[in-house]
Amino acid sequence: MEISPIQQLSIVIPAYNEGKTIHLILDKVKSVQLINGIQKEVIIVNDCSKDDTEAAILRYQSQNPDLNIQYFKHEVNQGKGAALHTGIQCATGDVVIIQDADLEYDPNEYNVLLKPIIDGFADVVYGSRFMGGRPHRILFFWHTIGNKFLTFLSNAMTNLNLTDMETCYKVFRRETIQSLKLQEKRFGFEPEVTAKISRIPKIRIYEVGISYYGRTYEEGKKIGAKDGFRAIYCILKYNLFKR
């Protein structure tokens, strides 16, 4: 089996009104020691935040010159998906990972996510909040049921057997994710990218268990019921009508 060398990981972080906490996630990203001496490229896309997110990012960038941070911003708010599109297209690493700017996902698990790709088994890795024995914050019953329903519906359309389609932690070989023509500008990114990835011939998709430190809405969680309905629409759209 040929093992493809990975020299750099591009970490794409969409940010919207995360001025108070973005330094915390950047501290976690910075502290991670990647296996095999893999270097980090941090790509932050500020989606026209209304708070001091930009000032916080620029301050962190100037205070941490040893961390390779590439900063981009949208002049008009377009949505998380649009920020991801910008970050993905600007990535130069061998592998791309999606990282939310909040503290719900732990960068210390990058090596776990990378290992199936490093070992030559996978082209794409999803981090599942619903498998494995890692810590999970107990929050909303109906939110969990909604996530599992969306994953079930997506699986039925894609013929995959994922346990967590809606996870933030998705890892792709750069050429794979950059080859897709992605359209969804808000939270429809997850079902769209899953549908399009599933149709790539001979694509190798793996899943690993991750921890999850979810936020309440008072703590800044942004996704709501309307985003769930949009996800259902996107599952049907990109699997049945817009292939």
Legacy VTK file of the C-alpha trace (Angstrom):
# vtk DataFile Version 3.0
C-alpha trace
ASCII
DATASET POLYDATA
POINTS 243 float
0.000 0.000 0.000
1.391 3.393 -0.962
1.492 5.899 1.897
1.050 9.444 0.630
3.212 11.917 2.572
1.416 14.812 4.236
3.536 17.866 4.901
0.930 20.491 5.755
-2.559 20.572 7.249
-4.826 23.490 6.305
-7.216 24.310 9.164
-10.193 26.305 7.846
-11.978 28.344 10.520
-15.157 30.282 9.618
-15.772 33.013 12.178
-18.816 35.127 12.907
-19.085 37.180 16.119
-16.491 35.085 17.947
-14.385 38.002 19.190
-14.599 36.979 22.845
-13.478 33.386 22.367
-11.563 32.991 19.099
-8.215 33.358 20.867
-9.091 30.291 22.945
-9.591 28.019 19.936
-6.468 29.457 18.300
-4.492 28.654 21.456
-5.703 25.056 21.197
-4.834 24.855 17.499
-1.386 26.297 18.156
-0.610 23.870 20.987
-1.367 20.726 18.968
1.732 18.796 17.935
0.872 17.003 14.721
2.347 13.591 14.042
5.114 13.092 11.477
6.143 16.740 11.778
3.116 17.950 9.779
2.965 21.747 9.631
-0.157 23.841 10.178
-1.726 26.487 7.964
-4.566 28.271 9.779
-7.062 29.950 7.431
-9.559 32.212 9.209
-12.484 33.648 7.252
-14.346 36.423 9.057
-17.891 36.470 7.663
-18.510 40.187 8.274
-18.755 39.925 12.061
-20.505 42.725 13.909
-18.306 42.485 17.029
-14.527 42.801 17.466
-13.715 39.455 15.799
-11.385 41.107 13.282
-9.455 43.016 15.951
-9.120 39.838 18.034
-7.772 37.874 15.054
-5.307 40.556 13.990
-4.110 40.960 17.578
-3.582 37.217 17.910
-1.805 37.100 14.558
0.642 39.835 15.573
1.287 38.243 18.976
1.867 34.755 17.525
4.055 35.182 14.432
5.208 31.554 14.713
1.694 30.321 13.845
0.967 30.442 10.108
-2.341 32.370 10.073
-3.919 33.459 6.796
-6.740 35.949 7.382
-9.595 36.691 4.982
-12.863 38.557 5.451
-16.181 39.001 3.694
-17.413 42.564 3.322
-21.013 41.296 3.470
-22.286 38.497 5.707
-22.845 35.446 3.487
-23.106 32.513 5.888
-20.926 29.735 7.271
-20.931 27.766 4.025
-19.691 30.775 2.049
-16.894 31.309 4.571
-15.921 27.658 4.173
-15.889 28.000 0.370
-13.449 30.921 0.676
-11.217 29.097 3.137
-11.164 25.844 1.173
-10.223 27.545 -2.080
-7.398 29.446 -0.340
-5.955 26.314 1.288
-2.518 25.148 0.178
-1.982 22.178 2.514
-2.045 18.525 1.483
-5.074 17.948 3.720
-7.901 20.293 4.785
-9.857 20.117 8.054
-12.898 22.184 9.041
-12.679 23.763 12.512
-15.472 25.839 14.063
-14.356 28.990 15.879
-16.256 28.036 19.029
-15.035 25.533 21.625
-17.349 22.614 20.772
-14.645 20.537 19.065
-11.175 19.703 20.385
-8.149 20.272 18.100
-6.202 17.781 20.215
-8.001 15.123 18.166
-6.486 16.213 14.827
-4.041 13.307 14.894
-6.884 10.812 15.398
-8.680 12.312 12.393
-5.558 12.408 10.249
-4.354 8.874 10.926
-6.562 7.015 8.374
-5.311 9.405 5.657
-1.671 9.273 6.787
-1.797 5.466 6.817
-3.073 5.448 3.237
-6.552 4.074 3.936
-8.759 7.151 3.533
-9.331 10.177 1.313
-11.987 11.684 3.603
-12.494 11.309 7.370
-15.566 12.357 9.373
-15.314 12.848 13.136
-18.400 11.312 14.725
-19.897 12.607 17.964
-22.020 9.467 18.215
-19.382 6.734 18.260
-16.482 5.869 20.533
-15.925 6.515 24.221
-14.815 10.142 24.217
-16.465 12.869 26.366
-19.766 14.356 25.183
-21.617 17.203 26.835
-25.268 16.321 27.457
-27.521 18.970 25.946
-30.644 18.885 23.787
-32.648 15.704 23.128
-34.457 17.000 20.051
-31.278 18.480 18.620
-29.665 15.040 18.832
-32.717 13.360 17.307
-32.654 15.939 14.509
-28.985 15.253 13.781
-29.565 11.514 13.666
-32.592 11.922 11.389
-30.614 14.106 8.970
-27.790 11.552 8.956
-30.290 8.725 8.316
-31.919 10.615 5.432
-28.531 11.503 3.947
-27.351 7.892 4.224
-30.504 6.665 2.507
-29.716 8.947 -0.442
-25.930 8.469 -0.608
-25.786 4.781 0.379
-23.167 5.628 3.004
-23.245 4.378 6.589
-22.222 7.516 8.491
-23.236 8.042 12.098
-22.785 11.846 12.070
-23.208 13.605 8.730
-23.673 16.981 10.449
-20.326 16.924 12.275
-18.038 19.938 11.951
-14.917 17.777 11.842
-14.491 16.735 8.243
-11.036 16.077 6.801
-10.339 15.959 3.061
-7.393 15.611 0.767
-7.108 19.124 -0.618
-7.437 18.165 -4.269
-10.604 16.235 -3.428
-12.467 19.041 -1.678
-11.236 21.749 -4.072
-12.536 19.744 -7.027
-16.145 20.112 -5.842
-18.371 22.965 -6.991
-20.004 23.838 -3.678
-22.990 26.193 -3.601
-24.618 26.241 -0.157
-23.777 29.429 1.721
-25.239 28.636 5.128
-25.604 25.397 7.090
-26.467 23.409 3.969
-22.736 22.834 3.494
-22.784 19.526 5.407
-25.407 17.636 3.351
-24.171 19.156 0.089
-20.529 18.198 0.577
-21.540 14.718 1.778
-23.724 14.149 -1.290
-21.016 15.311 -3.684
-18.197 13.452 -1.954
-20.222 10.226 -2.031
-20.385 10.327 -5.842
-16.629 10.537 -6.421
-15.544 7.220 -7.965
-13.612 4.963 -5.561
-13.626 7.574 -2.790
-12.550 6.124 0.569
-14.507 7.611 3.481
-13.692 6.779 7.097
-15.233 7.786 10.409
-13.557 8.115 13.824
-15.035 8.890 17.231
-14.480 12.384 18.636
-15.451 14.258 21.788
-18.016 17.063 21.788
-18.272 20.066 24.112
-21.536 21.551 22.829
-22.729 25.080 23.574
-26.195 26.169 24.614
-27.938 28.957 22.700
-27.163 31.320 25.583
-23.488 30.425 25.154
-23.567 31.281 21.454
-24.879 28.279 19.533
-26.203 29.573 16.202
-27.890 26.655 14.404
-31.662 26.357 14.810
-34.776 24.572 13.551
-34.896 26.477 10.255
-31.389 25.248 9.492
-32.607 21.697 10.046
-35.358 22.155 7.466
-32.815 23.663 5.076
-30.631 20.587 5.587
-33.541 18.306 4.604
-34.075 20.398 1.483
-30.351 20.186 0.629
-30.245 16.409 1.133
-33.069 16.025 -1.387
-31.726 18.719 -3.733
-28.167 17.440 -4.071
-29.018 13.743 -4.110
-32.147 13.660 -6.271
-32.457 16.820 -8.339
-29.050 18.436 -8.760
-26.522 15.721 -9.279
LINES 1 244
243 0 1 2 3 4 5 6 7 8 9 10 11 12 13 14 15 16 17 18 19 20 21 22 23 24 25 26 27 28 29 30 31 32 33 34 35 36 37 38 39 40 41 42 43 44 45 46 47 48 49 50 51 52 53 54 55 56 57 58 59 60 61 62 63 64 65 66 67 68 69 70 71 72 73 74 75 76 77 78 79 80 81 82 83 84 85 86 87 88 89 90 91 92 93 94 95 96 97 98 99 100 101 102 103 104 105 106 107 108 109 110 111 112 113 114 115 116 117 118 119 120 121 122 123 124 125 126 127 128 129 130 131 132 133 134 135 136 137 138 139 140 141 142 143 144 145 146 147 148 149 150 151 152 153 154 155 156 157 158 159 160 161 162 163 164 165 166 167 168 169 170 171 172 173 174 175 176 177 178 179 180 181 182 183 184 185 186 187 188 189 190 191 192 193 194 195 196 197 198 199 200 201 202 203 204 205 206 207 208 209 210 211 212 213 214 215 216 217 218 219 220 221 222 223 224 225 226 227 228 229 230 231 232 233 234 235 236 237 238 239 240 241 242
